[in-house]
Amino acid sequence: MDSVQASPRVAPSSHSQTLSRGIRALEILAEARTPLSIAELSTQLGVHRSIAYRILRTLEDHSLVVRDAAGRVQAGPGLAALARGVAGDLQSAALPELTQLANTLGMTAFVAVLNQQDCVTLVTVEPRHTGATVAQRPGTRHSVSAGAPGIAIQSALTEQDWERFAPGQQYREAARTAQRTGFAVSHDEVIEGVSSVAVPVRIPGQLPAAVAVVYIRSQHTPAELGAHLADCARTIEQQLR
């Protein structure tokens, strides 16, 4: 079996290229707004269609992908079953609080967690009975060095802890500001024209997470949003003790 390039600490032969491609296929399908053809998926994977087809057949056997009548592929229900086990306690504690927060503020609310050096959306809630809102899908990821959730997470760590976690990644001045104010703010950092406010969620025995909202415009000041988020974060933390 071929191997992919490994990290400096692990021998390349210990990595499975087939597994890596399968995981990447799931990431592509999870991010896609519409089902993809096998040709489209193979192009994004950078492999021949026959290889993409074999990968999809295996994923299909486990209900991780499904195909529609036209043969186009999308993420399957098996992924939802797997997702329930990911930070299940945090998801359960956060969901009712995010629902209340989203409907109170009329904004998409979500919890983000650290995954290596990325900030990944774990669970999200969009408000009911509201016009256009910013979508934030579970599984969305971006560098932890960009956006309010990443800043908020960083602010919950000391600079020494941050250096151990992300060697060479700068400890942002915005994180120091967030330590003083209790909330982090960003604008245009992840999506152009979109703002975000976030507050850290401290989880016993784990790396911190963040609860956040995203919006294009708001009648609330960042400080007012930060206060709502802080209340939400404290409630989540109390349930996780």
Residue pairs with C-beta under 8 A, 6 or more apart in sequence:
1 16
1 17
1 18
2 17
2 18
3 12
3 13
3 14
3 15
3 16
3 17
4 12
4 15
4 16
4 17
4 20
5 12
5 15
6 12
6 14
6 15
18 55
21 45
21 47
21 51
21 55
22 55
22 58
22 59
24 45
25 41
25 45
25 52
25 55
25 56
25 59
25 65
26 59
26 64
26 65
26 75
26 79
27 139
28 36
28 41
28 44
28 45
29 36
29 41
29 65
29 73
29 74
29 75
30 75
30 79
30 137
30 139
31 137
31 139
31 140
32 74
34 72
34 74
35 68
35 72
35 73
35 74
36 44
36 72
36 73
36 74
37 71
37 72
37 73
38 49
38 52
38 53
38 56
38 71
38 73
39 49
41 52
41 56
41 73
42 48
42 49
42 51
42 52
42 53
45 51
45 52
45 55
47 55
56 65
56 67
56 73
59 65
59 76
60 66
60 67
60 76
62 78
63 76
63 77
63 78
63 81
64 75
64 76
64 78
64 79
64 82
65 73
65 74
65 75
65 76
66 73
66 74
66 75
66 76
66 77
67 73
67 74
68 74
83 138
84 91
86 122
87 113
87 122
87 209
89 240
90 111
90 113
90 122
90 123
90 201
90 203
90 209
90 236
90 240
91 111
91 122
91 123
93 236
93 239
93 240
94 111
94 122
94 123
94 201
94 211
94 236
95 123
95 125
97 211
97 232
97 235
97 236
98 109
98 110
98 111
98 123
98 124
98 125
98 211
98 232
99 109
99 125
100 232
101 107
101 109
101 125
101 211
101 213
101 228
101 229
101 232
102 108
102 109
102 125
102 126
102 127
102 213
103 127
103 128
103 129
104 228
105 127
105 213
105 218
105 220
105 225
105 228
106 127
106 130
106 133
107 127
107 133
107 134
107 213
107 214
107 215
107 218
108 124
108 125
108 126
108 127
108 133
108 134
108 135
108 136
108 213
108 214
108 215
109 124
109 125
109 211
109 212
109 213
109 232
110 121
110 122
110 123
110 124
110 125
110 136
110 138
110 211
110 212
110 213
110 214
111 121
111 122
111 123
111 124
111 201
111 209
111 210
111 211
111 212
111 236
112 119
112 120
112 121
112 122
112 149
112 150
112 153
112 198
112 209
112 210
112 212
113 119
113 120
113 122
113 207
113 209
113 210
114 120
114 144
114 153
114 165
114 207
114 208
114 209
115 141
117 143
117 144
117 145
117 166
117 169
118 141
118 142
118 143
118 144
119 141
119 142
119 143
119 144
119 146
119 147
119 149
119 150
119 153
119 210
120 139
120 140
120 141
121 136
121 137
121 138
121 139
121 140
121 141
122 138
122 209
123 138
124 136
124 137
124 138
126 133
126 135
127 133
132 216
133 215
134 191
134 194
134 214
134 215
134 216
136 214
142 150
142 190
143 150
144 150
144 153
144 154
144 166
144 169
145 169
145 170
145 172
146 186
146 189
146 190
147 186
147 189
147 190
147 196
147 198
148 184
148 185
148 186
148 189
148 196
148 197
148 198
148 210
148 212
149 184
149 196
149 198
149 210
149 212
150 210
151 172
151 174
151 175
151 178
151 184
151 185
151 186
151 198
152 178
152 183
152 184
152 198
152 199
152 200
152 208
152 210
152 212
153 200
153 207
153 208
153 209
153 210
154 162
154 171
154 172
154 175
154 178
155 175
155 176
155 178
155 179
155 184
155 200
156 200
156 202
156 208
157 165
157 207
157 208
159 171
162 169
162 171
163 171
165 207
174 184
174 185
174 186
175 184
177 184
178 184
178 200
181 223
181 226
182 199
182 226
182 230
183 197
183 198
183 199
183 222
183 223
183 225
183 226
183 227
183 229
183 230
184 197
184 198
184 199
184 210
185 195
185 196
185 197
185 222
185 226
186 195
186 196
186 198
187 194
187 195
187 196
188 194
188 195
189 196
190 196
191 214
193 216
194 214
194 215
194 216
195 214
195 215
195 216
195 218
196 212
196 213
196 214
196 215
197 212
197 213
197 222
197 225
197 226
197 229
198 210
198 211
198 212
198 213
198 229
199 210
199 211
199 212
199 226
199 229
199 230
199 232
199 233
200 208
200 209
200 210
200 233
201 208
201 209
201 210
201 211
201 233
201 236
201 237
202 208
202 237
203 209
203 237
203 240
204 240
204 241
211 229
211 232
211 233
211 236
212 229
213 225
213 229
218 225
220 228
